[in-house]
Amino acid sequence: QERHFILSQFVVWIWNAMNSFVETARAAFEYCLSNFLYDQAIFYAERLVAESENEEHAVLLALAHYRAGDTGRARHLLQGLVSQGARYLLAKCCIILGKYEEAEIALTGPQGTGAWEVPNGAAGYYLLGEVKEKRNQRDKAIECYARSLEVSPIMWGAYERLSWLTLGTSAPRCAPRTFASAYFRQPDQARSTPTHDNGRNFQPAVRSPAVARPKAWREVPDPPRKAGARDRTQRQGQYRPGEGVAVTPKASRQPQGPRSSPTSAPRREDGATLAGLLESLGAAVHALHSFDTITTLQELRTIPSHHYETGFVLDMVARCHFEATDYKKAEEAYGVCRRLEKESTRTTGLEYYSVCLWHLRKEVELGYLTHEVLQWDRLRPQTWCVVGNCFSLQKEHDTAIKFFKRAIQLDPSFTYAYTLCAHEYVANEKFDRAIAMYEHAISTDCRHYNAWFGLGNIYHRQEEYENAKYHFRKALEINPGNSVLRSYLGMVYQSLGHLDTALKEYAFALRADAQNGMALFQKACVLISLERWEEALEDLTKARKVAPKEACVYFQLGRVYWKLDRPKKAVLHYNIALDLNRDTKDHHTIRNHIEKVRITDLAEDTREDGLTIRPGAGNQPQGPQFSSFMV
């Protein structure tokens, strides 16, 4: 009996010692992991596996490798493990490595049969939505994102992707506020039923107590500010981009009644909840995804000022002006965002900011921005888009292409980099490569209207007008209020000889943006073809104010004045066009027209045989062309 007692005590001592070892090693592992000492965390995780090999310790070792950036090693260690944590981490590794089919199996079961419950609830459904989207199963991705939000409404990333993808379906659209309130409603509000990809109403399941809304959804007001704290709502000279500024309305929107001044819009400062804030931001995001810039700015004005003055919101404000082709206001908004101390090194949105500077031809500012971003972070695709745009502005298109390809290498899903690279191929007249890049952009994101525009522009230049019309219309289905797209579609109809339809498109473009110089110029050219000289003169005069350095505008003004028997005005504008023009061929054309005017004047003076010599101009305008736009 004594011998058995001693043996049992020895076993207990061994068991306690082993437990003490595991607990101590586990504490060391967690300490190293929380302090970002990943190599040491791997060391202690290996000790845990060696001491007691089980699935829990195997997951800890894989987690340490994942945090250390060794995703492939983590994936290998997770193979065959079936716990929810292991499957979720394995799916994360597979997504990073581009193994989307394997990621789906990890989340749903062998061969995607759905035999397993999706791990980690809302986060798992969000990952599954990412996988479905990467595999071009967009309808199923929408369902996964919706399910993720149903389980937990804090899944903001799921909402952003759901908003974007839903707009690409044939389902009826609802107002942005209605769409957002369906997911970020206050607890006492009735839940509305959004419409999804297949047109069916999505009916959320009844929630169990385990998936109840987080505490942030309760009606708990924000804590009061400390006495003497800075009041953000009552500052003199406070900048709110978009306030007091009339952003160009979308042409497809119905006329609205008079609106109150933006500065008088209500802003919830006290008693705001996270649900209310997410509802306002969600409505703004959905409106921006619809390219409804007016509604976006209106929704953003309803949020508290201290949330407004953050990088995310100011980036949205700048993007609104960018999509409205108001590049000066967009540059101003981006500048305000970058002047915020906390956002001075923000790279998100810099690809659009650099395009604004490119359009404004601000070489110094773009060069300085390039110098800054190269110091901040060279592993972000936005950085190399900025560098590429800088070289593009210097007409170094081959160098720009290299940097855009570097952005694609860093993030193959960064759609805009493909389009910017394609723009450079177009500038080099390498249309086959440009088409391949545009098509790759569309395969990455079918709602990327910039790539549809790029394809239409190439086909228009190659005089394949039916193909050009198809692609411009596809772009307009996504962004129907874009003035530049309307202008190019009008140019296609003009080339096809459908002049009345072309005039309608130009009028549509000018209602969206009265300062669209290309639309004014092309509309005037159509009116010249129809011999409506006075109307053409009116539009050309407006175009001259918008684009005072465009030689083509002065050339067409000279033609109109000549037709209106005002030869002195005609010669004056021909000479201005001659001074502004740099193309040798157009230089010769302008000189020929000047000579014709002089011959006509001489004929008017002599009036031989009672005849008057008139210029023989065809319906199609000749001479310099208006500068092209890229979106």
Secondary structure by P-SEA (a helix, b strand, c coil): caaaaaaaaaaaaaaaaaaaaaaaaaaaaaaaaaacaaaaaaaaaaaaaaacccaaaaaaaaaaaaaacaaaaaaaaacccccaaaaaaaaaaaaaacaaaaaaaaccccccccccccccaaaaaaaaaaaaaaacaaaaaaaaaaaaaaacccaaaaaaaaaaaaaacccccccaaaaaaaccccccccbbbbbcccccbbbbcccccccccccccccccccccccccccccccccccccccccccccccccccccccccccccccccccccaaaaaaaaaaaaaaaaacaaaaaaaaaaaccccccccaaaaaaaaaaaaaacaaaaaaaaaaaaaacccccccccaaaaaaaaaaaacaaaaaaaaaaaaaacccccaaaaaaaaaaaaaacaaaaaaaaaaaaaaacccaaaaaaaaaaaaaaacaaaaaaaaaaaaaaaccccaaaaaaaaaaaaaacaaaaaaaaaaaaaaaccccaaaaaaaaaaaaaacaaaaaaaaaaaaaaacccaaaaaaaaaaaaaaacaaaaaaaaaaaaaaaccccaaaaaaaaaaaaaacaaaaaaaaaaaaaaacccaaaaaaaaaaaaaaaaaaaaaaaccccbbbbbbccccccccccccccc
